[in-house]
Structure formats: structure tokens, C-alpha cells
């Protein structure tokens, strides 16, 4: 099967590269991991996107998570239009912010108070500042392969050996700041315990994606999150669940609702903005009351609690409150998982699928994937022709083997079966 010509995307990408660094406003969109010209999208509808050359694709990128109801769901679109007609931003408080905050407090178990910001990055940066303010400590622990946005303190990788001080992952991140970020291994409690033991009274917070969604989809092993809770309590550190991806995605109340482990703070984003830019951090009132102007920890934003974003978010969360939504998403995810595994088995391609509800990642690997090391050991080279094989068959995947695939209520059984058929063809060809 030959790649279909996409002259309009190519022309746009050429123009963009002269105007925007790398031609994109967020790096993964440049298709560096898979090669070729990124599909430039003209419009989205339900589970589909249509590109500027007129091709239609079943979309499994879904803006990396926010679009639980597919593209352009009527309820969210109408809410945005109605809000826009009343003005786009005021710099004064509104009723919409109170509505969205009430929804989040009602539905996310650990949240007594919440502050709205404009992105997941802002949410994690603010939660970290709050944890530092609360504890009077400077260091934090994060996990290799977890992503918390592009704040300086989070753009840090493990040095040689897991139990070393962090090193900057990007030029421009001060070494002195990176050294405050200690990097442990996801799903390895002993690596966290060792860092606590080596750094008594220094660690302000542990940041974790409760389901690791930025190295595919890796669920926590039994006891891991419980162990983090226990270690943080014992050492007086703030436990932060970064549920920017999993919040309202894997359950209304995020992964904490599914696992029953309560963090001190949670960061949210994506779904709560219904596809418009948003972020949030929240938790126990005692902590959140330290945020300005209630308390001394400063954090602010011109467009925070933006009327369009909160209207879209409220409409989205209202729909997600309907009975059966998450059961339906679970069934959709399970159907795709079964189909992918069957297709892989048929063609003798080793595959394991990491999945929690409607987020999933098929790894070309022969055995279970529970650590970042397992992820890196999966067959990334063979994943590239798989990506292009899917594209040629009308399925748009995230252009990296480490990004999760996202489903929505708009992905019905027939759509999923088309994805499985495409996978059957693509796997046969690699
Ligand atoms: N945390 C997690 C877990 C994320 O997945 C992301 C983005 N994918 C972020 C934080 C950063 O969010 P944003 O891109 O909105 O800044």
C-alpha cells in the first residue's frame, strides 16, 4: 500500500517551518518519531478528523485526552457559543467558575478546594510551589518516564543510576534547580524509599502520574500508590497525583476514585476544559488556603477561569455525569484491546496492551510492561511501519510509541471494528 499524497499538508508544513520552530506549537506534533509530514487537520467530527487534503481518519489522538465525547459534541459547542456571545473574558469573577469548581469538588474525592489555571503545566508548577511553601522544603521526587508539563523542576531526568540527583533534560533549566528534583523508578517503591532515606527532611513532594500515561499506558502495580501514600505520610511530604490525563478520563473522580488512595493534592487539565485551554490544582482546604489571596503562596492568571473554558468544562462534566458513560468507555476500550491482541497473535507479532478504561497503549513486546525500562525495551523500530500502515488505512495514531491512544463516547463498535481491521492489515505488513 502506498502512502496517499498529501500536498496541502506538505505545503502548510513547509510554510509553518519558516514561521514556527519545527513547524509546530508542541513538539510531538512534528512526527519526529515516525517521520513524514504531519497530517494537518481541517476539522473534526465525532471520532473522525478530516485533513486539509480531504482524507478522513478515525482519530485516536483525540487531542491527547480532553475529548471524551469526540470532536465537536453539540452540548459543548453550544455552551462555548453561548458563553462567547456574553464576552470572552472579564478579569472579574463569574458564576461559571463557581459551577466548575463545585463539580470538581463534588466529584474528585481528595479536593475540598480548587484553583483554576490555564494548562496542565501551570497546574503542576503551582502544586509544586504550594508543596514547597507548605513544607518549607525544596526537593521533590518524580518518576522516570512520568511527564508533568514543561516547568523547569520537572524537565529533569535521572542521572547515572536511578538514585542520583537530577540532571537538566533541556538546556535552559538551571542545574541548581534540577538538582532539587530526585528521580525514582515508576512502580518501584524501594527506589522511593531509598531517596527518602538519603534525603531526610528535604523532600517537599512526591509527584506521580497514578497511571503512567506519558510512556504509553502503564498502570500502577499492586501496593505502589499505597506505598507512596505511606512514605509521604511518614516523612511529612505532600503526595501529588498528576491526574491531568487521568482525571475524568478513567473515572469521574480520576484514578484516585478507582484505587482508593488519597493524595494531598491533585492536578487536573484536559477533560475539565472540554477541549479549551485549562488546568486546575486542588486538595485539602488546609493546603489550598495557603494560596493567595487566602494565603501567602502567590499564583495568578489573567485568563484563569476563562468563561469559555469553564462553560465548555461544565458542559463536558455534565455529560460525563450521565449514567453508564464510563461503563460504555470501558467496553469500548476492552473491545479494542481484544481485537488488537487477536490481530497481533494472528500475525505472530508479540504485543501486550496497557489499558485503563478508554486510554490504552499497545506495546510491541513479548512480556508485561510495568516499568520505564520495559517500555524502552519494546520494539520501537517496528512500531514506525505500524503507525504508517494504520495511517494508510485511515487511522490516525499518536505519532510516537510512547503516547497513549484515547477513545471517546463517539467511538462506537463499528468504528472500533474498523480500527481492528486496519490493525490486522498493518500488523500483517510489518
Ligand atoms: N501532566 C500530565 C500527566 C500530562 O499528561 C500533561 C500533558 N500531556 C501535562 C501534565 C501538561 O499539561 P499541558 O500540556 O496542558 O501543559
Boltz pocket constraint, residues with backbone or C-beta under 6 A from the ligand:
constraints:
  - pocket:
      binder: B
      contacts: [[A, 64], [A, 118], [A, 119], [A, 120], [A, 121], [A, 122], [A, 124], [A, 147], [A, 148], [A, 149], [A, 150], [A, 209], [A, 213], [A, 214], [A, 242], [A, 243], [A, 244], [A, 245], [A, 269], [A, 270], [A, 278], [A, 279]]
      max_distance: 6.0
